[in-house]
Amino acid sequence: MSGPAKLADLRIRDADPGRDAAACAAIYAPSVEGSATSFELRAPGSEEIAERMRHQQRTHPWLVAERGGEVVGYAYACEFNQRPAYRWSASVSVYVAAGERGRGRGRALYEELFARLRRQGFRMACAGITLPNAPSVGLHEHLGFEPVGVNREIGWKEGGWRDVGWWQLELAPAPDGQPAEPLPPG
């Protein structure tokens, strides 16, 4: 089955902290506990995820994908760095429930996220990936991300030192002169 037919049952919408935080926390938890994918050491609960959503949605999109009314994945953008000169760049992440991976869910979430970031005036999407992680690297490179570097043995997780690779996607070309300020979501 090809792309659009596989995704006919998928609905992508803005995340609602009260409605979606528990599902997003459950999807995220396996990447934290028993995995080196996330460098967090304790999986955040629904209240913490809800607070992250509220905080990040002030300036960046946070989306969920639903299939049959159930949240099966999410993607979000956040500030790349606190220094003001970075404000046209965003860090991006996507997480898909275990039973839904490999079915285009992450790609669909990211494509909608990138469209929204472009409308807001962001130029770069940046993704950090704990290595090795062939599925995540494959998804990002399929969507046009280019590798830009690796932090070697940057974090200790799951009994070993882990590398983090960095990928970057140009969302919009650099304008001549200073760009307009990024718009709020919506």
C-alpha positions in Angstrom: 0.0 0.0 0.0 1.4 3.4 -0.9 1.6 6.6 1.2 -1.7 8.4 1.0 -3.8 5.2 1.1 -2.0 4.1 4.3 -2.7 7.4 6.0 -6.4 7.8 5.1 -7.2 6.8 8.7 -4.9 9.3 10.2 -5.9 12.7 11.6 -3.3 15.2 12.6 -4.2 18.1 14.9 -2.9 20.5 17.5 -2.2 18.8 20.8 -4.4 19.6 23.7 -2.6 19.4 27.0 -5.6 18.2 29.0 -6.7 15.7 26.5 -3.4 14.3 25.0 -0.7 14.5 27.6 -1.3 11.0 29.0 -1.2 9.4 25.6 2.0 11.3 24.6 3.6 10.4 28.0 2.8 6.7 27.3 4.3 6.9 23.8 7.4 8.6 25.0 8.1 6.4 28.1 9.7 3.5 26.3 12.2 5.9 24.7 13.3 7.0 28.2 13.2 3.9 30.3 15.1 0.9 29.0 16.4 2.8 26.0 19.2 5.2 25.1 17.0 7.0 22.6 16.2 9.9 25.0 18.7 11.2 27.5 16.1 11.7 30.1 16.5 9.3 33.0 12.9 9.2 34.2 9.9 9.2 32.0 7.8 12.3 32.6 4.2 11.8 33.7 1.2 13.3 32.0 1.3 16.5 34.2 4.9 17.2 33.1 4.1 16.5 29.5 1.0 18.8 29.7 3.2 21.6 31.1 5.8 21.1 28.3 3.0 21.3 25.8 1.6 24.5 27.2 5.1 26.1 27.4 6.2 25.1 23.9 2.9 25.9 22.2 3.4 29.6 23.1 5.9 29.8 20.3 6.1 26.4 18.4 3.6 23.7 17.3 3.0 20.5 19.1 0.9 18.0 17.0 -0.7 14.6 17.6 -1.8 12.0 15.1 -5.0 10.1 15.8 -6.2 6.8 14.3 -9.7 5.9 15.3 -9.8 8.6 18.0 -6.6 7.2 19.7 -3.3 9.2 19.8 -0.7 7.1 17.9 2.1 9.6 17.7 3.2 13.2 18.2 5.7 15.7 16.9 6.7 19.0 18.3 9.1 21.9 17.8 10.8 23.9 20.4 13.5 26.6 20.8 16.8 25.4 19.4 18.8 27.5 21.7 18.1 30.4 24.1 20.4 32.9 22.5 18.3 35.3 20.4 20.2 34.9 17.2 18.9 31.3 17.0 15.3 32.3 17.0 14.7 31.3 13.4 15.8 27.7 14.1 13.8 25.1 15.9 14.6 21.7 17.4 12.1 19.0 16.3 11.2 15.6 17.6 8.7 12.9 16.6 7.5 9.8 18.5 5.2 7.1 17.3 3.6 4.3 19.3 5.4 1.0 18.9 2.5 -0.7 17.0 2.2 2.2 14.5 5.9 2.5 13.4 6.9 2.0 9.8 3.4 3.0 8.5 4.2 6.7 7.6 2.9 8.1 10.8 6.2 9.9 11.7 6.6 11.2 8.2 3.0 12.6 8.1 3.5 14.3 11.5 6.8 15.8 10.5 5.4 17.1 7.1 2.6 18.9 8.9 5.0 20.2 11.5 7.4 21.6 8.9 4.6 23.2 6.9 3.5 25.0 10.1 7.1 26.1 11.0 7.5 27.5 7.4 4.3 29.5 7.8 5.6 30.9 11.1 8.8 32.0 9.4 11.3 29.5 10.8 14.4 28.7 8.6 15.9 25.6 10.1 14.7 22.4 11.7 17.4 20.7 13.8 17.2 17.1 15.1 19.5 15.3 17.6 19.5 11.5 17.3 21.2 9.2 19.8 23.3 6.8 17.7 22.9 4.2 16.5 19.3 4.6 15.5 18.9 3.5 11.8 15.1 4.0 11.7 15.3 7.6 13.0 18.3 8.5 10.8 16.4 7.0 7.8 13.2 9.0 8.5 15.1 12.3 8.8 17.3 11.7 5.8 14.2 10.6 3.7 12.6 14.0 4.6 15.7 15.9 3.4 17.7 16.4 6.6 21.4 16.5 6.2 23.9 15.3 8.8 25.9 18.2 10.2 28.0 16.6 13.0 28.3 14.2 15.8 28.9 14.8 19.5 31.0 11.7 20.5 30.4 10.0 23.8 28.4 13.0 25.0 26.0 11.2 27.4 26.0 8.2 29.7 22.8 6.1 29.3 22.0 2.4 29.6 25.5 1.4 30.6 27.6 3.2 28.1 28.7 6.4 26.5 26.4 7.5 23.7 27.0 9.6 20.6 24.4 12.1 19.4 24.3 12.9 15.7 22.9 16.2 14.5 20.8 16.6 11.3 19.5 19.8 9.8 16.7 20.7 7.4 16.4 24.0 5.6 12.8 25.0 5.8 13.3 28.3 3.9 16.2 29.9 2.1 18.1 32.7 3.9 16.6 36.1 3.0 18.7 39.1 2.1 19.1 41.1 5.3 17.4 40.4 8.7 14.3 38.3 8.4 10.9 39.1 9.9 10.4 37.7 13.4 8.9 34.2 13.6 5.1 34.3 14.1 3.3 32.6 16.9 1.6 29.3 16.1 -1.8 29.3 14.6 
